[in-house]
């Protein structure tokens, strides 16, 4: 999510519109307080992102400023029992 003050938005409107077209949300601030949000029309957002928007607007959550890598490394396989198996055996 990108944040821009009113003056900056006015001076670089084309740049921010291009970012919105790519799918970025732009929060517009006035004296450091969020007053509006510009989003792409008909953009498909995850329900988690929608749920977080109210928290973002209240200043309780800060969204990441860059895209997070989605590649999850493969887990390392070690010899012996899995920790979950050991815990289950211990509970019996």
mmCIF file as gemmi writes it, N, C-alpha and C atoms, coordinates in Angstrom:
data_model
loop_
_atom_site.group_PDB
_atom_site.id
_atom_site.type_symbol
_atom_site.label_atom_id
_atom_site.label_alt_id
_atom_site.label_comp_id
_atom_site.label_asym_id
_atom_site.label_entity_id
_atom_site.label_seq_id
_atom_site.pdbx_PDB_ins_code
_atom_site.Cartn_x
_atom_site.Cartn_y
_atom_site.Cartn_z
_atom_site.occupancy
_atom_site.B_iso_or_equiv
_atom_site.pdbx_formal_charge
_atom_site.auth_seq_id
_atom_site.auth_asym_id
_atom_site.pdbx_PDB_model_num
ATOM 1 N N . UNK Axp A 1 ? 0.848 -1.158 0 1 0 ? 1 A 1
ATOM 2 C CA . UNK Axp A 1 ? 0 0 0 1 0 ? 1 A 1
ATOM 3 C C . UNK Axp A 1 ? 0.899 1.227 0 1 0 ? 1 A 1
ATOM 4 N N . UNK Axp A 2 ? 0.534 2.203 -0.795 1 0 ? 2 A 1
ATOM 5 C CA . UNK Axp A 2 ? 1.333 3.404 -0.974 1 0 ? 2 A 1
ATOM 6 C C . UNK Axp A 2 ? 0.606 4.569 -0.319 1 0 ? 2 A 1
ATOM 7 N N . UNK Axp A 3 ? 1.367 5.449 0.316 1 0 ? 3 A 1
ATOM 8 C CA . UNK Axp A 3 ? 0.793 6.614 0.974 1 0 ? 3 A 1
ATOM 9 C C . UNK Axp A 3 ? 1.289 7.874 0.282 1 0 ? 3 A 1
ATOM 10 N N . UNK Axp A 4 ? 0.395 8.837 0.074 1 0 ? 4 A 1
ATOM 11 C CA . UNK Axp A 4 ? 0.773 10.1 -0.548 1 0 ? 4 A 1
ATOM 12 C C . UNK Axp A 4 ? -0.009 11.232 0.096 1 0 ? 4 A 1
ATOM 13 N N . UNK Axp A 5 ? 0.69 12.325 0.365 1 0 ? 5 A 1
ATOM 14 C CA . UNK Axp A 5 ? 0.019 13.53 0.838 1 0 ? 5 A 1
ATOM 15 C C . UNK Axp A 5 ? -0.73 14.187 -0.312 1 0 ? 5 A 1
ATOM 16 N N . UNK Axp A 6 ? -1.645 15.08 0.018 1 0 ? 6 A 1
ATOM 17 C CA . UNK Axp A 6 ? -2.471 15.726 -1.007 1 0 ? 6 A 1
ATOM 18 C C . UNK Axp A 6 ? -1.607 16.482 -2.014 1 0 ? 6 A 1
ATOM 19 N N . UNK Axp A 7 ? -0.639 17.254 -1.53 1 0 ? 7 A 1
ATOM 20 C CA . UNK Axp A 7 ? 0.212 18.045 -2.423 1 0 ? 7 A 1
ATOM 21 C C . UNK Axp A 7 ? 1.013 17.14 -3.358 1 0 ? 7 A 1
ATOM 22 N N . UNK Axp A 8 ? 1.6 16.087 -2.807 1 0 ? 8 A 1
ATOM 23 C CA . UNK Axp A 8 ? 2.374 15.145 -3.62 1 0 ? 8 A 1
ATOM 24 C C . UNK Axp A 8 ? 1.474 14.454 -4.642 1 0 ? 8 A 1
ATOM 25 N N . UNK Axp A 9 ? 0.276 14.057 -4.219 1 0 ? 9 A 1
ATOM 26 C CA . UNK Axp A 9 ? -0.666 13.407 -5.13 1 0 ? 9 A 1
ATOM 27 C C . UNK Axp A 9 ? -1.03 14.341 -6.279 1 0 ? 9 A 1
ATOM 28 N N . UNK Axp A 10 ? -1.28 15.6 -5.945 1 0 ? 10 A 1
ATOM 29 C CA . UNK Axp A 10 ? -1.634 16.589 -6.966 1 0 ? 10 A 1
ATOM 30 C C . UNK Axp A 10 ? -0.493 16.765 -7.97 1 0 ? 10 A 1
ATOM 31 N N . UNK Axp A 11 ? 0.736 16.853 -7.474 1 0 ? 11 A 1
ATOM 32 C CA . UNK Axp A 11 ? 1.891 17.088 -8.342 1 0 ? 11 A 1
ATOM 33 C C . UNK Axp A 11 ? 2.272 15.871 -9.18 1 0 ? 11 A 1
ATOM 34 N N . UNK Axp A 12 ? 1.949 14.665 -8.707 1 0 ? 12 A 1
ATOM 35 C CA . UNK Axp A 12 ? 2.348 13.444 -9.41 1 0 ? 12 A 1
ATOM 36 C C . UNK Axp A 12 ? 1.152 12.521 -9.648 1 0 ? 12 A 1
ATOM 37 N N . UNK Axp A 13 ? 0.026 13.111 -9.984 1 0 ? 13 A 1
ATOM 38 C CA . UNK Axp A 13 ? -1.206 12.336 -10.126 1 0 ? 13 A 1
ATOM 39 C C . UNK Axp A 13 ? -1.069 11.206 -11.148 1 0 ? 13 A 1
ATOM 40 N N . UNK Axp A 14 ? -0.439 11.476 -12.279 1 0 ? 14 A 1
ATOM 41 C CA . UNK Axp A 14 ? -0.292 10.438 -13.313 1 0 ? 14 A 1
ATOM 42 C C . UNK Axp A 14 ? 0.461 9.228 -12.783 1 0 ? 14 A 1
ATOM 43 N N . UNK Axp A 15 ? 1.501 9.482 -12.003 1 0 ? 15 A 1
ATOM 44 C CA . UNK Axp A 15 ? 2.296 8.383 -11.429 1 0 ? 15 A 1
ATOM 45 C C . UNK Axp A 15 ? 1.437 7.522 -10.503 1 0 ? 15 A 1
ATOM 46 N N . UNK Axp A 16 ? 0.653 8.168 -9.642 1 0 ? 16 A 1
ATOM 47 C CA . UNK Axp A 16 ? -0.175 7.414 -8.7 1 0 ? 16 A 1
ATOM 48 C C . UNK Axp A 16 ? -1.312 6.68 -9.406 1 0 ? 16 A 1
ATOM 49 N N . UNK Axp A 17 ? -1.871 7.279 -10.449 1 0 ? 17 A 1
ATOM 50 C CA . UNK Axp A 17 ? -2.91 6.592 -11.222 1 0 ? 17 A 1
ATOM 51 C C . UNK Axp A 17 ? -2.328 5.346 -11.879 1 0 ? 17 A 1
ATOM 52 N N . UNK Axp A 18 ? -1.1 5.445 -12.388 1 0 ? 18 A 1
ATOM 53 C CA . UNK Axp A 18 ? -0.443 4.276 -12.993 1 0 ? 18 A 1
ATOM 54 C C . UNK Axp A 18 ? -0.248 3.175 -11.956 1 0 ? 18 A 1
ATOM 55 N N . UNK Axp A 19 ? 0.115 3.542 -10.729 1 0 ? 19 A 1
ATOM 56 C CA . UNK Axp A 19 ? 0.285 2.548 -9.667 1 0 ? 19 A 1
ATOM 57 C C . UNK Axp A 19 ? -1.041 1.872 -9.332 1 0 ? 19 A 1
ATOM 58 N N . UNK Axp A 20 ? -2.114 2.66 -9.292 1 0 ? 20 A 1
ATOM 59 C CA . UNK Axp A 20 ? -3.44 2.101 -9.014 1 0 ? 20 A 1
ATOM 60 C C . UNK Axp A 20 ? -3.854 1.155 -10.142 1 0 ? 20 A 1
ATOM 61 N N . UNK Axp A 21 ? -3.561 1.525 -11.377 1 0 ? 21 A 1
ATOM 62 C CA . UNK Axp A 21 ? -3.885 0.652 -12.511 1 0 ? 21 A 1
ATOM 63 C C . UNK Axp A 21 ? -3.178 -0.692 -12.401 1 0 ? 21 A 1
ATOM 64 N N . UNK Axp A 22 ? -1.955 -0.687 -11.838 1 0 ? 22 A 1
ATOM 65 C CA . UNK Axp A 22 ? -1.208 -1.933 -11.643 1 0 ? 22 A 1
ATOM 66 C C . UNK Axp A 22 ? -1.793 -2.771 -10.514 1 0 ? 22 A 1
ATOM 67 N N . UNK Axp A 23 ? -2.653 -2.159 -9.688 1 0 ? 23 A 1
ATOM 68 C CA . UNK Axp A 23 ? -3.259 -2.912 -8.598 1 0 ? 23 A 1
ATOM 69 C C . UNK Axp A 23 ? -2.874 -2.449 -7.212 1 0 ? 23 A 1
ATOM 70 N N . UNK Axp A 24 ? -1.991 -1.451 -7.115 1 0 ? 24 A 1
ATOM 71 C CA . UNK Axp A 24 ? -1.618 -0.927 -5.8 1 0 ? 24 A 1
ATOM 72 C C . UNK Axp A 24 ? -2.73 -0.045 -5.252 1 0 ? 24 A 1
ATOM 73 N N . UNK Axp A 25 ? -2.896 -0.046 -3.947 1 0 ? 25 A 1
ATOM 74 C CA . UNK Axp A 25 ? -3.803 0.882 -3.285 1 0 ? 25 A 1
ATOM 75 C C . UNK Axp A 25 ? -3 2.108 -2.883 1 0 ? 25 A 1
ATOM 76 N N . UNK Axp A 26 ? -3.616 3.28 -2.968 1 0 ? 26 A 1
ATOM 77 C CA . UNK Axp A 26 ? -2.953 4.517 -2.565 1 0 ? 26 A 1
ATOM 78 C C . UNK Axp A 26 ? -3.778 5.158 -1.457 1 0 ? 26 A 1
ATOM 79 N N . UNK Axp A 27 ? -3.146 5.352 -0.308 1 0 ? 27 A 1
ATOM 80 C CA . UNK Axp A 27 ? -3.784 6.064 0.793 1 0 ? 27 A 1
ATOM 81 C C . UNK Axp A 27 ? -3.428 7.537 0.667 1 0 ? 27 A 1
ATOM 82 N N . UNK Axp A 28 ? -4.421 8.399 0.749 1 0 ? 28 A 1
ATOM 83 C CA . UNK Axp A 28 ? -4.197 9.835 0.661 1 0 ? 28 A 1
ATOM 84 C C . UNK Axp A 28 ? -4.25 10.403 2.074 1 0 ? 28 A 1
ATOM 85 N N . UNK Axp A 29 ? -3.213 11.171 2.412 1 0 ? 29 A 1
ATOM 86 C CA . UNK Axp A 29 ? -3.134 11.729 3.759 1 0 ? 29 A 1
ATOM 87 C C . UNK Axp A 29 ? -3.204 13.249 3.727 1 0 ? 29 A 1
ATOM 88 N N . UNK Axp A 30 ? -3.687 13.788 4.839 1 0 ? 30 A 1
ATOM 89 C CA . UNK Axp A 30 ? -3.698 15.235 5.057 1 0 ? 30 A 1
ATOM 90 C C . UNK Axp A 30 ? -3.155 15.469 6.456 1 0 ? 30 A 1
ATOM 91 N N . UNK Axp A 31 ? -2.024 16.148 6.524 1 0 ? 31 A 1
ATOM 92 C CA . UNK Axp A 31 ? -1.339 16.386 7.798 1 0 ? 31 A 1
ATOM 93 C C . UNK Axp A 31 ? -1.078 15.081 8.555 1 0 ? 31 A 1
ATOM 94 N N . UNK Axp A 32 ? -0.69 14.044 7.799 1 0 ? 32 A 1
ATOM 95 C CA . UNK Axp A 32 ? -0.328 12.771 8.408 1 0 ? 32 A 1
ATOM 96 C C . UNK Axp A 32 ? -1.479 11.837 8.72 1 0 ? 32 A 1
ATOM 97 N N . UNK Axp A 33 ? -2.711 12.261 8.482 1 0 ? 33 A 1
ATOM 98 C CA . UNK Axp A 33 ? -3.874 11.407 8.756 1 0 ? 33 A 1
ATOM 99 C C . UNK Axp A 33 ? -4.48 10.924 7.442 1 0 ? 33 A 1
ATOM 100 N N . UNK Axp A 34 ? -4.817 9.653 7.386 1 0 ? 34 A 1
ATOM 101 C CA . UNK Axp A 34 ? -5.428 9.08 6.18 1 0 ? 34 A 1
ATOM 102 C C . UNK Axp A 34 ? -6.837 9.631 6.034 1 0 ? 34 A 1
ATOM 103 N N . UNK Axp A 35 ? -7.12 10.174 4.835 1 0 ? 35 A 1
ATOM 104 C CA . UNK Axp A 35 ? -8.454 10.728 4.59 1 0 ? 35 A 1
ATOM 105 C C . UNK Axp A 35 ? -9.185 10.015 3.451 1 0 ? 35 A 1
ATOM 106 N N . UNK Axp A 36 ? -8.436 9.28 2.619 1 0 ? 36 A 1
ATOM 107 C CA . UNK Axp A 36 ? -9.074 8.589 1.491 1 0 ? 36 A 1
ATOM 108 C C . UNK Axp A 36 ? -8.186 7.448 1.019 1 0 ? 36 A 1
ATOM 109 N N . UNK Axp A 37 ? -8.799 6.569 0.238 1 0 ? 37 A 1
ATOM 110 C CA . UNK Axp A 37 ? -8.075 5.438 -0.348 1 0 ? 37 A 1
ATOM 111 C C . UNK Axp A 37 ? -8.488 5.326 -1.805 1 0 ? 37 A 1
ATOM 112 N N . UNK Axp A 38 ? -7.51 5.197 -2.701 1 0 ? 38 A 1
ATOM 113 C CA . UNK Axp A 38 ? -7.781 5.024 -4.126 1 0 ? 38 A 1
ATOM 114 C C . UNK Axp A 38 ? -7.419 3.587 -4.478 1 0 ? 38 A 1
ATOM 115 N N . UNK Axp A 39 ? -8.388 2.859 -5.046 1 0 ? 39 A 1
ATOM 116 C CA . UNK Axp A 39 ? -8.167 1.463 -5.417 1 0 ? 39 A 1
ATOM 117 C C . UNK Axp A 39 ? -8.607 1.256 -6.856 1 0 ? 39 A 1
ATOM 118 N N . UNK Axp A 40 ? -8.068 0.225 -7.478 1 0 ? 40 A 1
ATOM 119 C CA . UNK Axp A 40 ? -8.43 -0.112 -8.846 1 0 ? 40 A 1
ATOM 120 C C . UNK Axp A 40 ? -9.878 -0.589 -8.884 1 0 ? 40 A 1
ATOM 121 N N . UNK Axp A 41 ? -10.635 -0.089 -9.843 1 0 ? 41 A 1
ATOM 122 C CA . UNK Axp A 41 ? -12.025 -0.492 -10.011 1 0 ? 41 A 1
ATOM 123 C C . UNK Axp A 41 ? -12.099 -1.969 -10.385 1 0 ? 41 A 1
ATOM 124 N N . UNK Axp A 42 ? -13.004 -2.69 -9.747 1 0 ? 42 A 1
ATOM 125 C CA . UNK Axp A 42 ? -13.211 -4.116 -10.002 1 0 ? 42 A 1
ATOM 126 C C . UNK Axp A 42 ? -11.966 -4.956 -9.768 1 0 ? 42 A 1
ATOM 127 N N . UNK Axp A 43 ? -11.082 -4.482 -8.916 1 0 ? 43 A 1
ATOM 128 C CA . UNK Axp A 43 ? -9.888 -5.28 -8.638 1 0 ? 43 A 1
ATOM 129 C C . UNK Axp A 43 ? -10.268 -6.426 -7.712 1 0 ? 43 A 1
ATOM 130 N N . UNK Axp A 44 ? -9.654 -7.562 -7.929 1 0 ? 44 A 1
ATOM 131 C CA . UNK Axp A 44 ? -9.939 -8.711 -7.074 1 0 ? 44 A 1
ATOM 132 C C . UNK Axp A 44 ? -8.95 -8.7 -5.919 1 0 ? 44 A 1
ATOM 133 N N . UNK Axp A 45 ? -9.432 -8.468 -4.738 1 0 ? 45 A 1
ATOM 134 C CA . UNK Axp A 45 ? -8.605 -8.428 -3.539 1 0 ? 45 A 1
ATOM 135 C C . UNK Axp A 45 ? -8.968 -9.618 -2.667 1 0 ? 45 A 1
ATOM 136 N N . UNK Axp A 46 ? -8.016 -10.067 -1.913 1 0 ? 46 A 1
ATOM 137 C CA . UNK Axp A 46 ? -8.289 -11.178 -1.016 1 0 ? 46 A 1
ATOM 138 C C . UNK Axp A 46 ? -9.15 -10.695 0.138 1 0 ? 46 A 1
ATOM 139 N N . UNK Axp A 47 ? -9.885 -11.59 0.727 1 0 ? 47 A 1
ATOM 140 C CA . UNK Axp A 47 ? -10.735 -11.218 1.851 1 0 ? 47 A 1
ATOM 141 C C . UNK Axp A 47 ? -9.898 -10.755 3.037 1 0 ? 47 A 1
ATOM 142 N N . UNK Axp A 48 ? -8.692 -11.287 3.182 1 0 ? 48 A 1
ATOM 143 C CA . UNK Axp A 48 ? -7.823 -10.838 4.262 1 0 ? 48 A 1
ATOM 144 C C . UNK Axp A 48 ? -7.471 -9.375 4.083 1 0 ? 48 A 1
ATOM 145 N N . UNK Axp A 49 ? -7.124 -8.989 2.868 1 0 ? 49 A 1
ATOM 146 C CA . UNK Axp A 49 ? -6.775 -7.589 2.603 1 0 ? 49 A 1
ATOM 147 C C . UNK Axp A 49 ? -7.968 -6.68 2.894 1 0 ? 49 A 1
ATOM 148 N N . UNK Axp A 50 ? -9.16 -7.114 2.506 1 0 ? 50 A 1
ATOM 149 C CA . UNK Axp A 50 ? -10.351 -6.313 2.771 1 0 ? 50 A 1
ATOM 150 C C . UNK Axp A 50 ? -10.585 -6.183 4.27 1 0 ? 50 A 1
ATOM 151 N N . UNK Axp A 51 ? -10.374 -7.262 4.994 1 0 ? 51 A 1
ATOM 152 C CA . UNK Axp A 51 ? -10.585 -7.228 6.439 1 0 ? 51 A 1
ATOM 153 C C . UNK Axp A 51 ? -9.584 -6.309 7.126 1 0 ? 51 A 1
ATOM 154 N N . UNK Axp A 52 ? -8.387 -6.218 6.583 1 0 ? 52 A 1
ATOM 155 C CA . UNK Axp A 52 ? -7.354 -5.385 7.193 1 0 ? 52 A 1
ATOM 156 C C . UNK Axp A 52 ? -7.524 -3.901 6.891 1 0 ? 52 A 1
ATOM 157 N N . UNK Axp A 53 ? -8.296 -3.555 5.865 1 0 ? 53 A 1
ATOM 158 C CA . UNK Axp A 53 ? -8.413 -2.156 5.464 1 0 ? 53 A 1
ATOM 159 C C . UNK Axp A 53 ? -8.94 -1.261 6.592 1 0 ? 53 A 1
ATOM 160 N N . UNK Axp A 54 ? -9.933 -1.722 7.32 1 0 ? 54 A 1
ATOM 161 C CA . UNK Axp A 54 ? -10.461 -0.913 8.42 1 0 ? 54 A 1
ATOM 162 C C . UNK Axp A 54 ? -9.392 -0.667 9.474 1 0 ? 54 A 1
ATOM 163 N N . UNK Axp A 55 ? -8.58 -1.682 9.746 1 0 ? 55 A 1
ATOM 164 C CA . UNK Axp A 55 ? -7.497 -1.529 10.718 1 0 ? 55 A 1
ATOM 165 C C . UNK Axp A 55 ? -6.424 -0.581 10.202 1 0 ? 55 A 1
ATOM 166 N N . UNK Axp A 56 ? -6.153 -0.627 8.901 1 0 ? 56 A 1
ATOM 167 C CA . UNK Axp A 56 ? -5.173 0.286 8.302 1 0 ? 56 A 1
ATOM 168 C C . UNK Axp A 56 ? -5.659 1.722 8.438 1 0 ? 56 A 1
ATOM 169 N N . UNK Axp A 57 ? -6.919 1.948 8.119 1 0 ? 57 A 1
ATOM 170 C CA . UNK Axp A 57 ? -7.469 3.302 8.175 1 0 ? 57 A 1
ATOM 171 C C . UNK Axp A 57 ? -7.489 3.867 9.59 1 0 ? 57 A 1
ATOM 172 N N . UNK Axp A 58 ? -7.598 2.995 10.59 1 0 ? 58 A 1
ATOM 173 C CA . UNK Axp A 58 ? -7.552 3.447 11.992 1 0 ? 58 A 1
ATOM 174 C C . UNK Axp A 58 ? -6.126 3.556 12.507 1 0 ? 58 A 1
ATOM 175 N N . UNK Axp A 59 ? -5.156 3.151 11.689 1 0 ? 59 A 1
ATOM 176 C CA . UNK Axp A 59 ? -3.761 3.235 12.096 1 0 ? 59 A 1
ATOM 177 C C . UNK Axp A 59 ? -3.311 2.104 12.998 1 0 ? 59 A 1
ATOM 178 N N . UNK Axp A 60 ? -4.068 1.016 13.061 1 0 ? 60 A 1
ATOM 179 C CA . UNK Axp A 60 ? -3.726 -0.104 13.929 1 0 ? 60 A 1
ATOM 180 C C . UNK Axp A 60 ? -2.88 -1.158 13.224 1 0 ? 60 A 1
ATOM 181 N N . UNK Axp A 61 ? -2.842 -1.118 11.894 1 0 ? 61 A 1
ATOM 182 C CA . UNK Axp A 61 ? -2.071 -2.078 11.107 1 0 ? 61 A 1
ATOM 183 C C . UNK Axp A 61 ? -1.334 -1.304 10.022 1 0 ? 61 A 1
ATOM 184 N N . UNK Axp A 62 ? -0.107 -1.706 9.748 1 0 ? 62 A 1
ATOM 185 C CA . UNK Axp A 62 ? 0.654 -1.131 8.644 1 0 ? 62 A 1
ATOM 186 C C . UNK Axp A 62 ? 0.888 -2.249 7.634 1 0 ? 62 A 1
ATOM 187 N N . UNK Axp A 63 ? 0.442 -2.038 6.42 1 0 ? 63 A 1
ATOM 188 C CA . UNK Axp A 63 ? 0.602 -3.043 5.374 1 0 ? 63 A 1
ATOM 189 C C . UNK Axp A 63 ? 2.036 -3.011 4.852 1 0 ? 63 A 1
ATOM 190 N N . UNK Axp A 64 ? 2.51 -4.12 4.296 1 0 ? 64 A 1
ATOM 191 C CA . UNK Axp A 64 ? 3.874 -4.138 3.759 1 0 ? 64 A 1
ATOM 192 C C . UNK Axp A 64 ? 4.019 -3.146 2.613 1 0 ? 64 A 1
ATOM 193 N N . UNK Axp A 65 ? 5.215 -2.581 2.479 1 0 ? 65 A 1
ATOM 194 C CA . UNK Axp A 65 ? 5.451 -1.6 1.421 1 0 ? 65 A 1
ATOM 195 C C . UNK Axp A 65 ? 5.956 -2.237 0.137 1 0 ? 65 A 1
ATOM 196 N N . UNK Axp A 66 ? 6.297 -3.508 0.185 1 0 ? 66 A 1
ATOM 197 C CA . UNK Axp A 66 ? 6.747 -4.206 -1.02 1 0 ? 66 A 1
ATOM 198 C C . UNK Axp A 66 ? 6.103 -5.586 -1.05 1 0 ? 66 A 1
ATOM 199 N N . UNK Axp A 67 ? 6.113 -6.171 -2.226 1 0 ? 67 A 1
ATOM 200 C CA . UNK Axp A 67 ? 5.518 -7.498 -2.404 1 0 ? 67 A 1
ATOM 201 C C . UNK Axp A 67 ? 6.362 -8.544 -1.678 1 0 ? 67 A 1
ATOM 202 N N . UNK Axp A 68 ? 5.708 -9.436 -1 1 0 ? 68 A 1
ATOM 203 C CA . UNK Axp A 68 ? 6.391 -10.492 -0.264 1 0 ? 68 A 1
ATOM 204 C C . UNK Axp A 68 ? 6.608 -11.674 -1.204 1 0 ? 68 A 1
ATOM 205 N N . UNK Axp A 69 ? 7.801 -12.254 -1.155 1 0 ? 69 A 1
ATOM 206 C CA . UNK Axp A 69 ? 8.071 -13.422 -1.991 1 0 ? 69 A 1
ATOM 207 C C . UNK Axp A 69 ? 7.155 -14.569 -1.587 1 0 ? 69 A 1
ATOM 208 N N . UNK Axp A 70 ? 6.629 -15.246 -2.572 1 0 ? 70 A 1
ATOM 209 C CA . UNK Axp A 70 ? 5.696 -16.339 -2.31 1 0 ? 70 A 1
ATOM 210 C C . UNK Axp A 70 ? 6.375 -17.702 -2.292 1 0 ? 70 A 1
ATOM 211 N N . UNK Axp A 71 ? 7.647 -17.754 -2.692 1 0 ? 71 A 1
ATOM 212 C CA . UNK Axp A 71 ? 8.349 -19.034 -2.722 1 0 ? 71 A 1
ATOM 213 C C . UNK Axp A 71 ? 8.626 -19.512 -1.303 1 0 ? 71 A 1
ATOM 214 N N . UNK Axp A 72 ? 8.079 -20.655 -0.972 1 0 ? 72 A 1
ATOM 215 C CA . UNK Axp A 72 ? 8.29 -21.238 0.349 1 0 ? 72 A 1
ATOM 216 C C . UNK Axp A 72 ? 9.301 -22.365 0.187 1 0 ? 72 A 1
ATOM 217 N N . UNK Axp A 73 ? 10.401 -22.301 0.924 1 0 ? 73 A 1
ATOM 218 C CA . UNK Axp A 73 ? 11.412 -23.348 0.761 1 0 ? 73 A 1
ATOM 219 C C . UNK Axp A 73 ? 10.89 -24.702 1.229 1 0 ? 73 A 1
ATOM 220 N N . UNK Axp A 74 ? 11.44 -25.747 0.649 1 0 ? 74 A 1
ATOM 221 C CA . UNK Axp A 74 ? 11.085 -27.108 1.043 1 0 ? 74 A 1
ATOM 222 C C . UNK Axp A 74 ? 11.602 -27.369 2.453 1 0 ? 74 A 1
ATOM 223 N N . UNK Axp A 75 ? 10.819 -28.06 3.284 1 0 ? 75 A 1
ATOM 224 C CA . UNK Axp A 75 ? 11.299 -28.366 4.635 1 0 ? 75 A 1
ATOM 225 C C . UNK Axp A 75 ? 12.494 -29.316 4.594 1 0 ? 75 A 1
ATOM 226 N N . UNK Axp A 76 ? 13.355 -29.165 5.563 1 0 ? 76 A 1
ATOM 227 C CA . UNK Axp A 76 ? 14.537 -30.025 5.668 1 0 ? 76 A 1
ATOM 228 C C . UNK Axp A 76 ? 14.113 -31.334 6.316 1 0 ? 76 A 1
ATOM 229 N N . UNK Axp A 77 ? 14.467 -32.454 5.702 1 0 ? 77 A 1
ATOM 230 C CA . UNK Axp A 77 ? 14.135 -33.774 6.253 1 0 ? 77 A 1
ATOM 231 C C . UNK Axp A 77 ? 15.311 -34.259 7.08 1 0 ? 77 A 1
ATOM 232 N N . UNK Axp A 78 ? 15.065 -34.495 8.353 1 0 ? 78 A 1
ATOM 233 C CA . UNK Axp A 78 ? 16.098 -34.988 9.258 1 0 ? 78 A 1
ATOM 234 C C . UNK Axp A 78 ? 15.8 -36.435 9.627 1 0 ? 78 A 1
ATOM 235 N N . UNK Axp A 79 ? 16.837 -37.202 9.951 1 0 ? 79 A 1
ATOM 236 C CA . UNK Axp A 79 ? 16.593 -38.598 10.35 1 0 ? 79 A 1
ATOM 237 C C . UNK Axp A 79 ? 15.89 -38.654 11.707 1 0 ? 79 A 1
ATOM 238 N N . UNK Axp A 80 ? 15.179 -39.732 11.925 1 0 ? 80 A 1
ATOM 239 C CA . UNK Axp A 80 ? 14.492 -39.913 13.201 1 0 ? 80 A 1
ATOM 240 C C . UNK Axp A 80 ? 13.03 -39.52 13.111 1 0 ? 80 A 1
ATOM 241 N N . UNK Axp A 81 ? 12.384 -39.514 14.275 1 0 ? 81 A 1
ATOM 242 C CA . UNK Axp A 81 ? 10.963 -39.197 14.341 1 0 ? 81 A 1
ATOM 243 C C . UNK Axp A 81 ? 10.739 -37.693 14.236 1 0 ? 81 A 1
ATOM 244 N N . UNK Axp A 82 ? 9.553 -37.359 13.747 1 0 ? 82 A 1
ATOM 245 C CA . UNK Axp A 82 ? 9.151 -35.959 13.706 1 0 ? 82 A 1
ATOM 246 C C . UNK Axp A 82 ? 8.831 -35.5 15.126 1 0 ? 82 A 1
ATOM 247 N N . UNK Axp A 83 ? 9.029 -34.228 15.39 1 0 ? 83 A 1
ATOM 248 C CA . UNK Axp A 83 ? 8.753 -33.676 16.719 1 0 ? 83 A 1
ATOM 249 C C . UNK Axp A 83 ? 7.293 -33.899 17.09 1 0 ? 83 A 1
ATOM 250 N N . UNK Axp A 84 ? 6.391 -33.775 16.125 1 0 ? 84 A 1
ATOM 251 C CA . UNK Axp A 84 ? 4.973 -33.976 16.415 1 0 ? 84 A 1
ATOM 252 C C . UNK Axp A 84 ? 4.703 -35.404 16.894 1 0 ? 84 A 1
ATOM 253 N N . UNK Axp A 85 ? 5.4 -36.389 16.323 1 0 ? 85 A 1
ATOM 254 C CA . UNK Axp A 85 ? 5.241 -37.778 16.768 1 0 ? 85 A 1
ATOM 255 C C . UNK Axp A 85 ? 5.739 -37.945 18.2 1 0 ? 85 A 1
ATOM 256 N N . UNK Axp A 86 ? 6.859 -37.351 18.515 1 0 ? 86 A 1
ATOM 257 C CA . UNK Axp A 86 ? 7.419 -37.449 19.868 1 0 ? 86 A 1
ATOM 258 C C . UNK Axp A 86 ? 6.475 -36.821 20.882 1 0 ? 86 A 1
ATOM 259 N N . UNK Axp A 87 ? 5.901 -35.68 20.541 1 0 ? 87 A 1
ATOM 260 C CA . UNK Axp A 87 ? 4.963 -35.008 21.449 1 0 ? 87 A 1
ATOM 261 C C . UNK Axp A 87 ? 3.731 -35.871 21.656 1 0 ? 87 A 1
ATOM 262 N N . UNK Axp A 88 ? 3.197 -36.45 20.579 1 0 ? 88 A 1
ATOM 263 C CA . UNK Axp A 88 ? 2.015 -37.304 20.707 1 0 ? 88 A 1
ATOM 264 C C . UNK Axp A 88 ? 2.297 -38.528 21.576 1 0 ? 88 A 1
ATOM 265 N N . UNK Axp A 89 ? 3.469 -39.131 21.41 1 0 ? 89 A 1
ATOM 266 C CA . UNK Axp A 89 ? 3.837 -40.277 22.241 1 0 ? 89 A 1
ATOM 267 C C . UNK Axp A 89 ? 3.95 -39.869 23.705 1 0 ? 89 A 1
ATOM 268 N N . UNK Axp A 90 ? 4.484 -38.708 23.942 1 0 ? 90 A 1
ATOM 269 C CA . UNK Axp A 90 ? 4.66 -38.223 25.313 1 0 ? 90 A 1
ATOM 270 C C . UNK Axp A 90 ? 3.315 -37.959 25.992 1 0 ? 90 A 1
ATOM 271 N N . UNK Axp A 91 ? 2.313 -37.603 25.225 1 0 ? 91 A 1
ATOM 272 C CA . UNK Axp A 91 ? 0.991 -37.297 25.779 1 0 ? 91 A 1
ATOM 273 C C . UNK Axp A 91 ? 0.211 -38.557 26.138 1 0 ? 91 A 1
ATOM 274 N N . UNK Axp A 92 ? 0.622 -39.716 25.628 1 0 ? 92 A 1
ATOM 275 C CA . UNK Axp A 92 ? -0.114 -40.961 25.882 1 0 ? 92 A 1
ATOM 276 C C . UNK Axp A 92 ? 0.156 -41.512 27.232 1 0 ? 92 A 1
